[in-house]
Amino acid sequence: MPETLDVLVVGAGPTGLACGIEAARSGLRLLMIEKGCLVNSLFKYPANMTFFTTRERLEIGDIPFSSINVKPTRAEALEYYRRAADHYHLPIHYDERVVKLHPHDGAFTVETELGSGRRRSYTARTAIVATGYYDLPNILGIPGEDLPKVSHYAREGHAYYGRKVAIIGGANSAAITALDFFRHGAQVTLVHRQKELSRHIKYWIRPDIENRIKEKSIEALLESEITEIGEDWISVKGPSGKSERLENDFVFALTGYHPDVEFLSQAGVIVDPNSYRPSCDPKTLESNVPALYLAGVVISGRHTNENFIENGRFHGRQIIADIKAKLGS
């Protein structure tokens, strides 16, 4: 019979790693399952990305984060989290997706699928879901959104030199991407539904994007939305309600992301249909399903600006303390 684990962690992002580290420190039988690579979401960020926060607020497991910059880069973060995983010898299965998490006889049966299609099954006394949200973009639901020219993730600007690029959104990601593409020689149009850009844009980014818009280096279509995407054009509906067709090579829909509520619901977690917030005890982070815990941004539902690495990195301590008390460890 396969060994029954004490803890199975779904997700090996920074929050998942923090949970795994606390479990390892406590001597619990642990396994972590990750559908991609280590800190998969961070790996998907543009190569030249810099964090908004300082290195101390990204630290996990009492391991110092050394950086030559006040705000660390993506490359530095990737190296840091590799080092953290190595230091604690975390048992992580990569490229393995959890497809079912089923409570059964005081434990969980966890079914996974590998890239080859082969299935595996595990048994764990407790489970922690730390899946983040970056893999599920908010879909526009318009014709042409499935064209190859459309992406929901920012990329490096060099490939778009000399191209006509539309960026949908008005928050940090959209502003940063618009500036990067402009500086790499793209012809950038920023399309945003609201009258103004988001008030949440970082203070050091706002003057830059506003000045580029003011000088017409970046065209901003406010109170506007793209209603259809063609092979070499987009249709934009403006404040008057009239639509205009514009030449276009690429579209980046940077309109946010959301947790995998379907997976949570399948596991028995009660999820609010409007906010996508899962049922969760704020003290222990245990869901309404006994022994099933939630960590990181997945707790926030649609309000993804409430949980970051900065606070999610402490969730492991809360969760493992409760698990140890219940398991009698």
C-alpha positions, 0 to 999 in steps of 0.5 A: 500500500502507498504511504499515507502522507501527513500533508499534500500541498497543491502548488509550488509557488512562493506560498506553496513553498512556504507551506512545504517548508513549515511542514518539513520543519515539523517533520511531517510526511510531505509531498508537493504537486506542481503542474508546471515548474518551480514558482511557475507563475514567476517564471512566466513573467517578462524576463526584465521584470522588477518586483514592486516590493523589497527583497525582505518581503519575499523571504520564506523559511528564514532564508535571507534574500540577497539582491544588488537592487532595492527591488529584486528582479525576476531572475533573482527571485527565481534563483532565491526560490530554487535555493529555498527548495534545495535548502529544505530538500522539499519533495516536489513533483513537477509537470503533474496536475491535480485533477481531483481532490476527494475527501474519503474516510478521514483522509484525501484521495488525490488524483493527478495527471502527468503530461503523458496522460498517465494518472497517479493517486495519493492519500493524504491526511491533510491537503493545502491548496496554494494554486494562485490565480495567474493561470486563469485570465479573465476572459473578454468573451468577444469574437476573435479572442482565440486568435494566435495574436491575442495573449493574456500575459505580458511579454518582452517588448523587443518582439513587437518593434514596428508592430501595432499593439493594443493593450487592454487594461488600466492597472499596473500590468497594462501600464508597465507593458505599454511603456515597455513596448513603446520603448522597444519601438512598438506603436501602442494603443491602450484601451481601458473601460474607465474614464481614468487609469486605475488609482492602484498604479504605483506612484513611480509608474503613474507619471511616466505613463501619463506623460507618454499619453499626454505627448501622444507617444502612447495612444489612450482610448479611455471609456472604450472597449474592444468588441471584436478582434480580426487578423489585422484589425480590432473594433473599438467602441468608444464613449459615444457608443460608436465602433471604429476599426483600427489596424492591429498586429497584436492584442494583450488583454491584461484584465486580471486573473482569477482562482480555479473555483471549479477545482475548489468546488469539486473538492467540496469547498463552498465558493461565493458565486459573485466574489469567488471567495472560498469558505475559509477560517481566517485564523486557521485557513481551514476551509469548510471541508475538514483538513483542507486548507487554503493558502495565498491569493486563492483565498481572495477570490476576485479580489486578488490585490488582497493577498500577495507573496508578502502576506501569503508567505506567512500562511504556512505557519498558520496552517501547519500549526493547526495541522500539528495540533489536530494530528497530535504531532 
